[in-house]
């Protein structure tokens, strides 16, 4: 009985700790668009009590449906006025992959408030389909503090390309 109580306590502590893990999210999580549209998503970080000093990610997308046109730095890591350095900012449309890495500079403390890490713009090139926008780590980490990696939950996104049913009227004059 004592063993069961101990195991239950450990499981409860693990579940409670994971409920407060930092989060990295694609926002909005779902969008419906048409061929030719431009789509913008934010990569947003919710530290959930962690002190974040740096962040990095790889984002995968369907290269037959979307073409990434830009990735710009957000205010998340500089929200307190400290400077940052972007180490990686690469778009590879051939592979359907975007990479980003940024760290704070000139300070030994991280940030605790939520915010946008980066903003990505895509041009919709496909006629119809679904592109997942999946975040993965870059070199084994997503968020880190001066003490090391921060446990991070990922919230991916989806972009649905709808068929454009509004066709221009055709003339049939004889």
Secondary structure, DSSP 8 states (H G I E B T S, - for coil): -HHHHHHHHHHHHHHHHHHT-EEEEEESSEEEEETT-EEEEEEEEE-TT--B-EEEEEEE--TTTEEEEEEEE-SGGGTTS--EEEEEEEEETTTTEEEEEEEE-S-S--B-S-EEEEEEEEEE--SSEEEEEEEE-BTTBSEEETTEEE-EEEE-EEEEEE------------
